[in-house]
Amino acid sequence: MKRSDDDTYSWLHKLNPEPYSPTINAELLEAVPPGLRLLHYTRTTVPGEHLGAFAFYHRKIGPFHLDELPEPMQREMMFIIWRIIELGGRVPCAPLGLLMRELAETAQRLKAAGQPFESLMGRTPAQWKSELARTWVKRTGAFPNPQTFRTYVSPLDRACKLLWFTYDTSAWWQRELWDLTMDSRIPRRAQEPCGQKGIHWYPLEPFWLRAGGMYYLKSLMEMGQMTWSTAHTHKNALMEFSHFVTSRGLTDPRLVSDDRQLRPLMIEFLTELRSTPNHGGRNHGNPRSGASIIQIASTIKAFYAFMHDFGDEAAAALNDDRWTGFSPEYLRFWRPGDVGRFKKAHLDERYLFSDNDLARIKAAAPLLGLPRTEGGMGDPQAMRILLLIVATGRRINEICMLDADPLILLEANLAKLRYQQTKILDAPDTIFVDQEVIDIVEEQQAWLKARLSKTGTNMNPPYLFVRTYNNLRGQNPYLNHVLRKQLEKFVDRAHLTDDAGFPLILSKTHRFRHTKATSLLNGGVPLHVVQRYLGHTTPEMTMHYAQTLDSTAKAEFLKYKKITSEAAPTTVKAEDLYDLMLLDSRTDRVLPNGWCTLPPAKTCEKGNACLTCNLFVTDERFLDVHKSELVSLDSLIEQRQEAHRHRTGEAMSENHVWLTLRRREQQALTSIINTLETDDPRTDTAIAAPAVGVRTEGDQNSRATRRPGWHA
């Protein structure tokens, strides 16, 4: 269940029930531009450069006033208004005007009752809402309309959260809510936007595990050994361990009183991971995958290994000596094989988009960008992101977080696209692109410039694709989960289906990357070039796609039954025959009508007499070729016989050496064609049977020089 700001602040207030500081309150206005230090916010008093951030859409309630609030609360509200603008949001004038009026009356009522509260920090949002409701009842004699009440208290949760982060002076990692937007001290990479989800620590119990986990992740992040996005994954793993610890009532970081009990306890934890469903996330309630179990176990093992090595520093920072003196048993509570292994399966070619799929997607893409008034979806950014993903095969985050000026122009119709390498540190971050990509980027740049000019924003945004809400200053990128939802709607609106008539799945955007990689390898692009294009640091990562191609080619090869020149099943098993084909890459073993199974180390002296060789195999895919060969052979025999008769005055004898060989080829082709046309050409297993011996042992051992060209 999603946690609201009210719930969040209630936890924060419980941890620090009196965050208010007169000193900090007096310093709040230093962060606010002088032009926004106002008691009356109206269309005429707000400076022009900030006027677009105020939603003055209600003529009666639009302007709002702070002069009846206590002075400390006035400073807080001025600061909150500026922070909303600074973060790219819009100041909700109507709800805020109602809230200021009710807060002022509530503060006066509490003061008269001997309960003065001059700061919003004096109560939690839930407590303030109760007091505001009492004020309404006292004034009107009736409870407020629920919808009206929700409207005017809606800014309260956000205001309290902004103020709490300002008043709380503890170290960033000691705050039980890590939020890039609220705290600039949190280590982050340049491309990690402030709008990313925060890390909520307060649900993690018991306290000793929460505090230890916070110190552990903080240390790795400050040392540059962990990124913000990875920290989310590790915190979630600690959360799984938290469920186990609390269910067993473990009250000490050492977990057990006797180290000999440690391994059985941790084996029990692994068993529970395998037998219980996920506790949270998108897979809540589903069984954990092997990869998920390995990731959780690796995090817990690394956590205790860290505490074994740096327990003294952790104990000093956490003021808890229980983190010191871990024995070596905490380095090996799992042995090799306990956790298990997870091998990533090769990509199924059915997961790839076909050329027809991509053509349909690109043809329908304008529907994403057309205005809603014209029957479109009104999201031109989503349209351009989709087209860039199709054209480049980049990851979705790499496109969503492109720089506002990502092109390095080299010459006409050629440029380098600089993207944010979001997954692999120190990996390549540029690729060559053609005019199609250049046009898409320049079109988006023009759209972005026009949008910012309408809002009166003169700032240079850091991103090419920007979030369309709470982002007037263009500081936050287009969110990838928004794009996935748009693509799901797009498939439904455009009726996009594959060749079999099933709806295309575009929300799994990594399919475009797999498709691009496979198409490059299929096109003969060298592996090291594909590796550089995909941004991989090792060939093994790129080989995942090459292995997929190999498995696809092998499956295609094994679908068809192989027969020899005598139309008999080959004695070589189908799997062995495929491996034999790949052992030698010489083009003289590639035939236009089948395959030669002569071992790579052997040479052939039979010229192009494959149809009379028992090492020749073919299948149903070459049927048309064989029919054409038979027609050509019949014509050739007739021409030679006519020439012989014209030259000698006699018909060519059937014992003629040349005619004997041609008759043998005629017979072989006829048998092959009849067999391929009458038998089931597909088989799931290879067929082994005696073959007709045509080539002698002497033939096979011959080292005569092979003639160049297409031969066996």
Secondary structure, 3 states (H helix, E strand, C coil): CCCCHHHHHHHHHHHCCCCCCHHHHHHHHHHCCHHHCCCEECCCCCCHHHHCCECCCCCCCCCEECCCCCHHHHHHHHHHHHHHHHCCCCECHHHHHHHHHHHHHHHHHHHHCCCCCCCHHHCCHHHHHHHHHHHHHHHHCCCCCHHHHHHHHHHHHHHHHHHHHHHCCCCHHHCCEECCCCCCCCCCCCCCCCCCCCEECCCCCCHHHHHHHHHHHHHHHHCCCCCHHHHHHHHHHHHHHHHHHHHHCCCCCCCCCCHHHHHHHHHHHHHHHHHCECCCCCCCCCECCHHHHHHHHHHHHHHHHHHHHHHHHHHHHHCCHHHCCCCHHHHCCCCCCCCCCCCCCCCCHHHCCCHHHHHHHHHHCHHHHCCHHHCCCCCHHHHHHHHHHHHHCCCHHHHHCCECCCEEEEECCEEEEECCCCCCCCCCCEEEECHHHHHHHHHHHHHHHHHHHHCCCCCCCCECCECCCCCCCCCCECCHHHHHHHHHHHHHHHCCECCCCCECCCCCCHHHHHHHHHHHHHCCCCHHHHHHHHCCCCHHHHHHHHHHHHHHHHHHHHCECCEECCCCECCCCHHHHHHHHHHCCCHHHECCCCEECCCCCCCCCCCCCHHHCCCEEECHHHHHHHHHHHHHHHHHHHHHHHHHHHHHCCCCCCCCHHHHHHHHHHHHHHHHHHHHHHCCCECCCCCCCCCCCCCCHHHHHCCCCCCCCCCC
